[in-house]
Amino acid sequence: EPGAPELRPEARFNRDAVSIASSFDMGLDWLTVVFEAPPDSCEAVAIGQQHDRFVLAMRGVPGVQSIDSYSTQLRQYNEGYNEGNPKMSAVPIDPANYSALSFEVGRAPGTMRKDCSMTAAHLYLADHRTETIERVLDAAKAFREAQPLPGLELRLAAGNAGVLAAVNDAVATSELPMMLYVYAVIVLLVFIVYRDWRAVLACCLPLTVGTFVGYAFMKALDIGLTVATLPVMVLAVGIGVDYAFYIYNRLQLHLASGRAIGEAVEHALQEVGVATIFTAITLAIGVATWSFSALKFQADMGKLLAFMFMINMVMAMTVLPAFAVWIDRLIPRRRPARAPGMLGH
């Protein structure tokens, strides 16, 4: 929606943004496409004509409210210098006239360099939704591929929508590696401590299930994956694995003492089950109070963290014991479990 995603829809700034976007053809979200040409290109009429073709192609893209470009300003100046004759609202084809009007356009900042080596097309969007930005960028890329002009390069993209597009690309690229790094560290530490591949599977599987449930929760609440929310998910994974450690620590000790897997699970849950639940509830209640914040981002993060703390606890209390029993029965141990000395205290 128009406005700042960090604020609630009823915030004054967002209400004003909606009013501006619905009442005018220039909203608060814009995407700038830069046309890069060789220096001293102020007589290159083909650049202005290429701008004109680009504007014509982009006007029909859903989400584009209006376009202010180098060619539209050339048209306005050409019409104005010809007594407002609408027939003269065109990009000049005479290099001398074209160069003179380019000089006039260059007097105002934000559209071109003085030597015409860079000219801009500003696309004003209805909102800054990811779908809208991607649709506009796809259309611009399609134009760049379908109608290339030798010596002219289309650069994507500036403006706040262009920055958001770059951030979204960076988040999409970084999401999987970040999660893999976190899980790799967890797997390594679990294996070093317990020296048992069963412990790795039993501790990490519930955590993985909880992570995917968290993504579904984000989808249900329309919480986007951004540069701010991605570290929150990683934080939730790091804290959520603690619950698995509480339970598997006691489970490993009871297995090392010679108890069967079923009996070891029962004793482990009796000893640390209530403490694990209490810890999760305490953490969840603490961050859930953020839900009352006036900042939508803080409220969303409070809901997300509270949910992740609780779902990881549920996974550790249910999936971990069940999976530990199942895998021990499917692949029986060849020797009794051995707990490291640090776990005996």
SEFIVEX-420766 format. One record per residue (C-alpha): y, x, z; residue in one letter. Coordinates in steps of 0.2 Angstrom, whole numbers, padded with zeros to 4 digits, always signed. Each point is the difference from the previous one (the first is absolute). Layout:
residues N
YXZa;...
END
This chain:
residues 345
+0000+0000+0000e;+0018+0006-0002p;+0007+0010+0014g;-0008+0013+0012a;-0018-0002+0004p;+0003+0008+0017e;+0009-0016+0005l;-0005-0018+0003r;+0003-0013-0014p;+0013-0009+0011e;+0010+0016+0003a;+0018-0001-0006r;-0002+0015-0012f;-0015-0008-0008n;+0007-0017-0001r;+0016+0007-0008d;-0012+0010-0012a;-0009-0016-0005v;+0017-0009-0003s;+0006+0014-0011i;-0016+0001-0010a;+0000-0019-0003s;+0018-0002-0004s;+0004+0015-0011f;-0009+0010-0013d;+0002+0017+0009m;-0011+0001+0016g;-0001+0014+0013l;-0016+0007-0009d;+0002+0010-0015w;-0010+0013-0010l;+0008+0013-0011t;-0007+0007-0016v;+0008+0017-0005v;+0000+0004-0019f;+0000+0019-0001e;+0007+0008-0016a;+0006+0018-0005p;+0018+0005+0005p;+0015-0006-0010d;-0009-0016-0006s;+0016-0011+0000c;-0001-0002-0019e;-0019-0004-0001a;+0001-0018-0004v;-0019-0002+0001a;+0001+0002+0019i;+0011-0015+0002g;-0012-0010-0012q;-0015+0005+0010q;+0009-0006+0015h;+0003-0016-0009d;-0018-0002-0004r;-0005+0004+0017f;+0011-0014+0008v;-0006-0012-0013l;-0018+0004+0005a;+0003-0001+0019m;+0010-0016+0001r;-0016-0011-0002g;-0009+0009+0014v;-0003-0012+0014p;+0010+0006+0016g;+0014+0008-0010v;+0016-0010+0003q;+0012+0011-0010s;+0003+0017-0008i;+0015+0011+0000d;-0003+0015-0011s;+0009+0012-0011y;-0002-0011-0015s;+0006-0016+0008t;+0016+0010+0006q;+0002+0006-0018l;-0001-0018-0006r;+0013-0005+0012q;+0013+0013-0004y;-0003-0002-0018n;+0004-0019+0001e;+0014+0003+0012g;+0009+0013-0012y;-0002-0013-0014n;+0010-0014+0009e;-0015-0008+0008g;-0009-0004-0017n;-0018-0004+0005p;-0006+0006-0017k;+0005+0017+0005m;-0011+0000+0016s;-0012+0013-0008a;-0004+0018+0002v;+0011+0009-0013p;-0008+0009-0014i;+0014+0011-0004d;-0002+0017+0009p;+0019+0002+0003a;+0002-0018+0007n;-0016+0002+0010y;+0006+0016+0008s;+0017-0007+0004a;-0008-0015+0009l;-0012+0012+0009s;+0015+0009+0007f;+0006-0017+0007e;-0017-0004+0007v;-0001+0017+0009g;+0017-0003+0009r;-0010-0011+0012a;-0013+0008+0011p;-0018-0005+0000g;-0004-0003-0018t;+0000+0017-0009m;+0004+0019+0000r;+0016+0005-0008k;-0010+0009-0014d;-0012-0015-0003c;-0015+0011+0005s;-0005-0014+0012m;+0003-0018-0001t;-0006-0014+0011a;-0006-0018-0001a;+0001-0010+0017h;-0013-0014+0001l;+0005-0012+0014y;-0016-0008+0007l;-0003-0017+0009a;-0009+0009+0014d;-0008+0016+0005h;-0018-0006+0001r;-0013+0012-0006t;-0006-0012-0013e;+0018-0001-0007t;+0003+0018+0000i;-0017+0004-0008e;+0003-0013-0014r;+0017+0007-0004v;-0006+0018+0000l;-0015-0005-0011d;+0011-0008-0013a;+0012+0016+0000a;-0015+0011-0002k;-0007-0011-0014a;+0017+0001-0009f;+0001+0019+0002r;-0018+0002-0008e;+0003-0013-0014a;+0018+0005-0005q;+0002+0018+0002p;+0016+0009-0006l;-0001+0019-0004p;+0011+0010+0012g;+0002-0014+0012l;-0010-0002+0016e;-0001-0015+0011l;-0001+0005+0019r;-0007-0012+0012l;+0008-0005+0012a;+0015+0000+0012a;+0008-0014+0010g;-0007-0007+0016n;-0014-0008-0009a;-0004+0016-0009g;-0001+0009+0017v;-0012-0014+0006l;-0011+0002-0015a;-0001+0019+0004a;-0004-0003+0018v;-0013-0013-0005n;-0008+0013-0011d;+0000+0013+0013a;-0008-0012+0013v;-0013-0006-0012a;-0004+0019-0004t;+0000+0005+0018s;-0010-0014+0008e;-0017+0005-0004l;+0002+0019+0003p;+0008-0004+0017m;-0014-0011+0006m;-0013+0012-0007l;+0009+0014+0010y;+0000-0010+0016v;-0019-0005-0002y;-0005+0017-0004a;+0008+0007+0016v;-0008-0014+0010i;-0017+0003-0008v;+0002+0019+0003l;+0005-0002+0018l;-0014-0013+0004v;-0013+0011-0008f;+0006+0016+0010i;+0000-0010+0016v;-0016-0010-0001y;-0010+0011-0013r;-0008-0015-0007d;+0002-0008-0017w;-0004-0017+0008r;+0015+0001+0011a;+0011+0003-0015v;-0006-0016-0009l;+0000-0010+0016a;+0018+0005+0004c;+0008-0001-0017c;-0008-0015-0008l;+0008-0012+0013p;+0016+0009-0003l;-0001-0002-0019t;-0004-0019+0001v;+0015-0002+0012g;+0011+0009-0013t;-0005-0011-0014f;+0003-0016+0011v;+0017+0007+0004g;+0004+0001-0018y;-0005-0018-0002a;+0011-0004+0015f;+0015+0008-0008m;-0004-0010-0016k;+0000-0016+0010a;+0016+0003+0008l;+0008+0007-0016d;+0003+0017+0008i;+0002+0013-0014g;-0008+0017+0000l;+0016+0011+0001t;+0005+0017+0005v;+0003-0007+0017a;-0016-0010+0002t;-0012+0013-0006l;+0002+0011+0015p;-0002-0015+0011v;-0017-0003-0007m;-0005+0018+0002v;+0006-0001+0018l;-0011-0016+0003a;-0015+0010-0007v;+0003+0014+0012g;+0002-0011+0015i;-0014-0012-0005g;-0013+0014+0000v;+0003+0003+0018d;-0009-0016+0004y;-0016+0006-0009a;+0001+0017+0010f;+0001-0010+0016y;-0016-0009-0004i;-0010+0013-0009y;+0004+0013+0013n;-0010-0010+0013r;-0013-0004-0013l;-0004+0018-0004q;-0001+0004+0019l;-0013-0014+0003h;-0010+0006-0016l;+0000+0017+0007a;-0007-0006+0016s;-0015-0007-0009g;+0005-0018-0001r;-0005-0010-0015a;+0014-0005-0013i;+0000-0018+0006g;+0001+0004+0018e;+0013+0014-0003a;+0011-0012-0009v;-0001-0013+0014e;+0005+0013+0013h;+0014+0007-0010a;+0008-0017-0003l;-0002-0005+0019q;+0008+0016+0005e;+0015+0001-0013v;+0000-0017-0008g;+0013-0008+0011v;+0011+0016+0001a;+0000+0000-0019t;+0005-0018-0002i;+0013+0002+0013f;+0008+0015-0008t;+0000-0009-0017a;+0009-0015+0007i;+0012+0011+0010t;+0005+0009-0016l;+0001-0016-0011a;+0011-0010+0013i;+0012+0015+0001g;+0003+0001-0019v;-0002-0019-0003a;+0017-0002+0009t;+0008+0008-0015w;-0004-0016-0009s;+0016-0007+0008f;+0011+0013-0008s;+0015-0005-0011a;-0006+0013-0012l;-0014-0007-0011k;-0007+0018-0003f;-0002+0003+0019q;-0007-0018+0002a;-0013+0003-0014d;-0005+0017+0007m;-0003-0008+0017g;-0011-0013-0007k;-0010+0012-0010l;-0002+0013+0014l;-0006-0014+0012a;-0012-0006-0013f;-0007+0017-0004m;-0002+0004+0019f;-0010-0016+0003m;-0010+0001-0016i;-0005+0018+0003n;-0005-0005+0017m;-0011-0014-0006v;-0008+0011-0013m;-0004+0013+0013a;-0007-0013+0012m;-0011-0009-0013t;-0003+0010-0016v;-0002+0017+0009l;-0014-0005+0012p;-0009-0010-0014a;+0001+0014-0013f;-0005+0013+0013a;-0016-0010+0004v;-0003-0004-0018w;+0001+0018-0006i;-0010+0007+0015d;-0014-0012-0004r;+0001+0003-0019l;-0001+0019+0002i;-0007+0004+0017p;+0006+0016+0008r;-0012+0015-0001r;+0006+0007+0017r;+0010-0007+0015p;+0019-0002-0002a;+0009+0015+0008r;+0017-0003+0007a;+0013+0014+0000p;+0004+0007+0017g;+0018-0006+0000m;-0006-0018-0001l;-0010+0001+0016g;+0015-0001+0011h;
END
